[in-house]
Amino acid sequence: MSDDLCVEVPVATTFRIRWAGVQWEEEQAMALRRAVFCHEQGIFVGDDRDEIDEMDEMDGRAQLLVAVKCQAGEPEMVVGTVRIHETEPGVWFGSRLAVHVAYRSHGKIGATLIKLAVSSANGLGCTRFLAHVQSQNVPLFRRLHWHVLAEETLLGRPHHLMQADLDFYPACLTPRVGLSTLGRSGT
């Protein structure tokens, strides 16, 4: 058989967005947060972990969500993350949304993380879902049916306190399975 007949078939890239379930996902998510919030944005020095990350099960431990890049169905690396936690019965917050710089132009990873964050909290009895959103990200959240409650300055940067319209986020009862989105060619 001639080498001329060999054709390289592209391998499908998918992104699995789900609650983190294994240690390597959590480690890569925390490394991604450090890369974005410490190195790239300079908001924190050294590490962005806080008391929310340190909460235990009794305190309503924060749940870490991840976007995992998969090649041919096999998990490869964490390319996005967000965390959610309940501050009082029914009231949930999302925070530390981060997408790897090489995957931001993909356009679906951040939005799908937000969708699963709100939908999974909704499945756990959420009546109000809030986030402190950096000003440059407000247009994305508005497209995803969030509205601004207040403008504020946090960590020396302009933020908006925003609330999700829960009518657009049906309850997800399988957040460990999560959601999938297809990647563009070359991602």
Residue pairs with C-beta under 8 A, 6 or more apart in sequence:
10 185
11 71
11 72
12 71
12 72
12 182
12 183
13 69
13 70
13 71
13 182
13 183
13 184
13 187
14 69
14 70
14 73
14 180
14 181
14 182
14 183
15 67
15 68
15 69
15 70
15 79
15 80
15 106
15 108
15 109
15 112
15 180
15 181
15 182
15 183
16 67
16 68
16 70
16 75
16 178
16 179
16 180
17 65
17 66
17 67
17 68
17 80
17 109
17 112
17 113
17 115
17 116
17 178
17 179
17 180
17 181
18 65
18 66
18 68
18 116
18 175
18 176
18 177
18 178
18 179
19 63
19 64
19 65
19 66
19 120
19 175
19 176
19 178
20 26
20 29
20 63
20 64
20 65
20 66
20 81
21 176
25 64
25 66
25 68
25 78
26 64
26 66
28 66
28 77
28 78
29 64
29 66
29 78
29 81
30 49
32 78
32 79
32 80
32 81
32 98
32 100
33 48
33 81
33 96
33 98
34 46
34 47
34 48
35 98
35 100
36 98
36 99
36 101
37 43
37 44
37 48
37 96
37 98
38 44
38 45
38 46
38 47
38 48
40 101
43 155
43 156
43 157
44 155
48 96
52 62
52 83
52 85
52 95
53 62
53 83
55 61
55 62
55 85
60 85
60 86
60 87
61 85
62 83
62 84
62 85
63 83
63 84
63 85
63 120
63 175
64 81
64 82
64 83
65 81
65 82
65 83
65 84
65 113
65 116
65 117
65 120
65 175
65 178
66 78
66 80
66 81
67 78
67 79
67 80
67 81
67 99
67 103
67 109
67 112
67 113
68 75
68 76
68 77
68 78
68 79
69 75
69 76
69 77
69 78
69 79
69 103
69 183
69 187
70 76
78 100
79 99
79 100
79 102
79 103
79 109
80 97
80 98
80 99
80 100
80 103
80 109
80 110
80 113
81 96
81 97
81 98
81 113
82 94
82 95
82 96
82 97
82 98
82 113
82 114
82 117
83 94
83 95
83 96
84 92
84 93
84 94
84 95
84 117
84 120
84 121
85 92
85 93
85 95
86 92
86 121
86 124
86 126
87 93
89 125
90 125
90 126
90 127
90 128
91 126
91 127
91 128
91 130
92 118
92 121
92 124
92 126
92 128
92 129
92 130
93 129
93 130
93 131
93 132
94 114
94 117
94 118
94 129
94 130
94 131
95 131
95 132
97 110
97 113
97 114
97 131
97 137
99 106
99 109
99 110
99 113
103 109
103 187
104 110
106 183
106 184
106 187
108 181
109 181
110 140
111 140
111 143
111 144
112 179
112 181
114 140
114 141
114 144
115 144
115 169
115 179
116 172
116 175
116 178
116 179
117 129
118 126
118 129
118 164
118 166
118 169
119 169
119 170
119 171
119 172
119 175
120 172
120 175
121 129
122 129
122 166
122 169
122 170
122 171
122 172
123 171
123 172
123 173
123 175
126 166
127 166
128 163
128 166
129 163
129 164
129 166
129 169
130 149
130 161
130 162
130 163
130 164
131 141
131 146
131 161
131 162
131 164
132 152
132 154
132 159
132 160
132 161
132 162
133 141
133 146
133 159
133 160
133 161
133 162
134 157
134 158
134 159
135 157
135 158
135 159
135 160
138 148
138 160
138 162
141 162
142 148
144 164
144 168
145 164
145 165
145 167
145 168
145 169
146 162
146 163
146 164
146 165
147 162
147 163
147 165
148 160
148 161
148 162
149 160
149 161
149 162
149 163
150 160
150 161
151 158
151 159
151 160
151 161
152 158
152 159
152 160
152 161
153 159
172 178
172 179
